Amino acid sequence: MLFSLSLILIIGFTLSGIFNRIKLPGILGMLITGIILGPFVLDLISPDILNISSDLREIALIVILARAGLSLDIKDLKKVGRPAILMCFIPATSELIAILLFAPIFFNISYLEAAIMGAVLAAVSPAVVVPRMLKVMESGYGKDKSVPQLILAGASVDDIYVIVLFTAFIGMYQGKGFSAFSLATVPISIIVGLLTGIISGNLLVWIFRKLHIRDTIKILIVISTAFLFVTLETAIKPYVPMSGLLAVMALGGTILKQYEILAERLASKFSKIWVGAEILLFVLVGASVDIRYATGAGLKAIILIAVALIFRVCGVYVSLLKTKLTKQEKLFCSISYLPKATVQAAIGSIPISTGVRAGNIILTVAVLAILITAPIGAIGIDLTYKRFLTKT
């Protein structure tokens, strides 16, 4: 395991640095590191690490979402209003509709299998989007119209919505039928997650004000609380739906609202933790990508992904109708909603394990979507935010 970790860190940081030098996103180097070291190429990552890969990726995601919460001012979200809510659902729904229309034509699969494929593909990657939006916010771009905050909020809920749909479609395929309650779990999980994070955030602020604790200990307490949210989500899932990751963001946002000075100090420390967490996250995402599926995907899969992204961009523009955003700001939002990585790596292989006939095709398209959209989205955000957004 130690040898594998050393390879992940040394090669990951090296390739990331090389890509940054040539003006490309470092995550591209990390993804390539994972693909090369992973079980489908050189097989140099220990099975002990691969067995807990999903847990390690979730820990890294918790770190960046907690960091995002500590920078996400509630006043900015209130200022955004309606578009933030629409961005949670309309772009993903638009992409799902595109897959539903065209996948049966391209691959001769059923509409239900196409719906499962659409649910796998439709989620935006918070792991790619969130750290970049934090960078945009810290550099002062888009602040006047809260553009990065809008994208942060939408991308966080987008995943919940898509995963609920994915679970519902898998249930239908296995003969369990479609329940209207499964859709009702989306707003319930959002509300329960927000309430859990807000209540816990207020409690932690009260404790931190009463007791003198080093900031390092406070960071560990916040991370431990975030782990409890994710564990609680799994424990109460049969009874009450809850979004643990949304609770993590709400926790950070509450600390910012109630204790701004502390939030700034904690955010700084989370940024340092993210340096290591980011390497683990993207290298392990790359390791989960079976490159053999991508090489055999063919032109049809690429065209399908391109068509789905066009529908997604249209969904973003519909969400932003009647807003004060300029054409360039809307285009930036569209680019920011392109990257796919974490969700596709997590659920792309589930259709195969649950006996979906088109499972191999679904996994192939999911892998190809990661390889195409993660670099394009990351490069697009990095290249355009200074040009398309106003600095204040």
N, C-alpha and C positions, 0 to 999 in steps of 0.2 A: 504493500500500500504506500509506504514512504517513497519508494522509487517512482511510483506512478504520480504521486503528488509533486515530486520534484520536477518530473518531466512536464506536467501540466503547467506549473508555475513558470519554469525557465523558458520553455518553448512558447507558452502563451504570451508572456510578457515580451519576449523577443519579437515574435511575429506582430504583436499589437503595436510595438514601437516602430517596426519597419513600415507597417501600413500607415501609421500616423505621419511618418516622415514623408511618404509619397502622397499625402493629403487624402488618404482613404480612412474610413472608420476603423478603429482598433478592433472592434468586435468581429470584423471580417477575418482578421488574423486569428482571433480566439476560436471562431467557428471552424476554420481550417485546421487549427491545432487539434480540436476534438475529433474531427473527421479522420485525420491522419493517425492519431493515437488510438482511436476507438476500435471496437471489436470487429468492424467490417473492413479495416485496412491493415494496420500493423498490430493491432490487439495488444497494446502496451499499457492499457489502463486496467488496474487490478479489478477482478470480479467483486472484491469487497467494496470498492468505490462505486462500481456500476450498480450493485444491489441497493445502495442507498442514494443513487443519483437523483431520484425524484425528490427525496427529502432535502438533499443539499441544494437543489435548484429552488425549492420552496423557501429555504432559509435565505438564500440570496435575494429572492423576490420580496420577502418580508423586510429585509434591510432597506431596499430601495423604496418600497412603498411607505415605510415608516419615515424615511428621509423626506419623501414627497409630502407626507402629511404635515411635517414640521415646517414646510414652506408654503403650504396651501392655505391662504387666508380666506376665511369664510366670507368676508366682505367682497372679495373678488368673485367668488362663486355666485353670490347674490346678484352682483352686477351683470354677470353673464346670463343667468336666468334660463329661459325657455330653450335656447340652442343647446345648452349643456345637456339637458334632458333628452332632446331629440338625437344628439350625437351618440347617446348610449345605445340606441335601438335602430335607427333608420339606416345608417351605413351597413351594419351587419345584416339586416333584413334584406337590403338591396342586393348584397353579394350572394346571400343564400338563394334569393329568387333567380339570379343569373345561373347559378349551378343547377338549380332545379329545372330550368328551361333547357340548358345546353348539354349537361352531362349525359342524360339519356340518349341524346343524338350522337354525341362523340364516342361514347363507350358502350352503348347498348346495355345500360343498366336500368333498373326500375326507378320510378320516381321516389320511392321511399329510400332506396340506396343513395340516390342523388341528394336527397334531403340530409342524410347522414353525412355525406361528403361536404355539403354546404356548411353544415354546423361545425365540422372540423376546420374548414378553411376560413370561416367568417370572423374569427376572433383576431383582433389586433394584438400585438405583443407589448405588454407593459414593460417588459425587461429592456426592450429597445427604445420605446417611446419615453418612458418616465425619466431616465437619467438625462436624456437630451432636453426634455422640457424644463427640467431643473436648471440645466446649463443656460437655456434661453432666458429663464426668469432671473437668474443671478446676474446675467449680463445686461439686463434692463430692456430687452427687446420684447415688444408686444404687450408691455405692461399697461399701456393706456387703455386697451380694449380687452385685457385679460385673456389673450389668445392662448398662451401656454396652459393657463389654468383650465380653460375650456377643454383643451385636448386631454389634459390629465384626468379630469373628472369623467369625460366620456369614455376614455380608454379603460378606465378602472371598472366601470359598470358593464361595458361592452362584453367583457369576458364572462361575467356572471350570466348574462342573458343568453349567450351562445352555448355555454356549457349546459344550462337548463334545457335548451332546445335539443342539444345532442343527446342528453339522457332520455328525453321524451321520445325521440325518434328511434333510439336503440330499443326502448321498451316496446314501441309499436312493432318493430321488426321481429321481436321475440314473442309477439302475440299477446302482449299485455294491454294493447289498445292505447288510445290517446286520451289523457285526462286533462280537462280544462284547469284542474287544480295545479298541474305541472307548470302552466304559464303563470298562475297566480303566485307561485313561489318566487318569481323574480322580484316583484315589489316587496313581498314579505321579507325575503332574504336581505334586500337593500336596507329596509327600515330597521330590522333587527340588528344587522351589522352596524349601522350608524349609531343606534341607541347604545349598543354594547361598547363601542369605541368611545362615545361621548361620556357615558357614565364612568368608565374606567379612567379616561383622561382626567376628568374632574377629581376623581379619588386620588390619582397619582400626584396631581398638582397640590392637593391638600397635604399629602404626605411629604412631598418635597419641600413645601413651605414650612412645615412643622419640624422636620428633622434635618439636621445638617448631614448631607450625604455627598460624597465626591461624585463628580459628573460621570466618571467611569462606572461607578456602581449604578447610577441612575440609568445609564445606557443599558446595562445588563438587566435592570428591572424592566425597562421598556421592552427590550427584546423578549424577555421571558413572558411578559404579558401578551405580546404578539403571538408567541408560540401557543399560549393558552387559548387564544381566539381561534386559531386554526384547528387545535385539538377539539375545542368545544363545538366548532362547526360540524365535525365528523360525529361527535357523540350525540348531538341533538338532532341530527339530520332526519331520523325517522319521525320526529315529532314536530320540530319547528325548523324551517329553512333559515340559514344565516350565512352571510358572506364574511368569512373570517378576514380575508384580505382587505375588504372595505372597512372593517372594524379597525384594522391596523392604521389605515389612512386617517380615519376619524379620530383615533387616539392621538396621533401626531397633530392634527388640526386643532384639537381641543387644547393641547398643551400650548400651542402657538397663541391661541385666543386668550387663554387664562394667564400665561406666564411667558411673555414674548422673549425676555432676556434669556431664560433657560432654554427655550426652543432653539434660539440661534446657536447657543453653545452645543446643544445636543446634535443639531443638524451638522455642525462642523465635524463632530466626532463620527457621525454616521457616514459622512463623506469619505473619511479615512478607512472605515470598515469596508465600504463599497469597493475600494480598490482591489481587495482580495476576493470579495464575494463575486464581483463581476467576472473575474477570470474563471472561477469555478462554474458559474452559471452558464456562460457561453461555451466554454470548452465541453461541458457535459451535455449541453444541447447539441453541439456538433457531434459528440460521441454517440448520441442516440439516432443520428441520421444515417440510414443505410444507403450509401451512395449507389449501390447496385440498382435500387429502385429508380433513382433519379436518371441513371444512364439509360434505362430501358423505357423511360416515360414516353418519349416520342413527341412529335410536334403538336398532336392533339391536346396533350396535357398543358403545354405551354400556352396554346391559344385559349384554352378554357380559363387558365389563371388570369391571362390578360383581359379577357372579356369580363370576368368576375370583378377585377379591379376597376374597370371602367364603370360598372354598375355601382361599385362602392363609392367611387369619386362622385358620381351623380347623387348618391345618398347623402354624402357630406354637403354638397351644394344645396340640396333640398332642406337639410337641417339648418342651414345658415341663411335661408331666405328671410328677407325683411330685417336683417341685422345691419349694423353700421360698418361691417367689415368691408375692406376694399377687395378687389379682384385678386390682388396678390396675397392678401391675408387668407382669403378662402382657399387659394391654391396651396398655400403653406399647410393649412389644416388638412387638405386632401392628401398631400405628400406624407404628412405625419401619421395618417391613418392607413398607410400601406404595409408597414412591416409585420411579418408573422414569424414566430419562433417558438416561444415557450408553450403555448396552448397546443399548437400542432404537434410539437415533440412529445407532449404529455398524453394526448388522446388519439394521435394518429394511428396507433397500432391496436387500439381497443376494438374497432370493428372486426379485425381478423380474429382476435381472441374470443369474441362473442358469436362467431359463426356467420357474419355477414358475407354473402357470396362475393360481393365486390370489394371485400376488405383489402386485397392487394392493390387494387386500382386506387382506392381511397388513400392508402398509405403512400403510394407512389406520388400522387398529386400533392399530398401534404408535405412530403420531403422536398419536392421540387419548389413548392411555394416558399418554404423557408429559405432555400438556396437563392431564389430569385428576389423575393421581397425584402428580406432582412437587410441585405447590402444596399439595395436601391433606396429603401426608406431611410436608412441611416445616413447614406451619402446625401440624399435629397435634403434631409433636415439640416445637416451640417453645412451644406452649400448655400441654402436659401434663406436661413433665418435672418441673416444680416441684410439681405437684399429686400426681402418681402415684408419684414416687420419694422415698425418704427421704434427707435430707441428713445427712452425717456429718462 
